């Protein structure tokens, strides 16, 4: 699929299944993530289960939510299925388990989006990559020698690499727009 909207249309026309979309995203992450440094954590099993539920809805003729079956990813937002680090050694990564879902993640999943995992960012969404920390350094898939931009680095490079069809990032000073530009993708800032 070339875009989120293409994938949503193909899913509704039964040209592709949600499981196929998720498996394509997982296969791409398996092939490229070690070089590109997109994910801090992945939710592969959970994503597969969610995709199977969407395919069951389609088979039963149930109406779909706007993002049903679409592989998505998020940045530093709390999700109880994975650590939230802000890519810093200061936070206890387990705190997100007690916080639950951030509002943005809750809304994405309520709209049917399948969250594939947590992506790289800059520490507390500012600054530049720090190779001395135990986190992946995000790279652009077009030239892995180049930084992916920041702060929502993994969101930008993961969409460009095909590891998911859409991503969420935070933007205080170009944190979505810079990775979009560095990775050659389109961003929608709301």
Secondary structure, DSSP 8 states (H G I E B T S, - for coil): --SHHHHHHHHHTTSS-HHHHHHHHHHHHHHHHHHH--EEEE-HHHHHHHHHHHHHHHHTT----TTTT-EEEESS---TTS---TT-SSS-TTHHHHH---HHHHHHHHTT-EEEEEE---GGG-S---TTSSS---EETTEEEEE--SSSHHHHHHHHHTS-SEE----SSSTTHHHHHHHT------
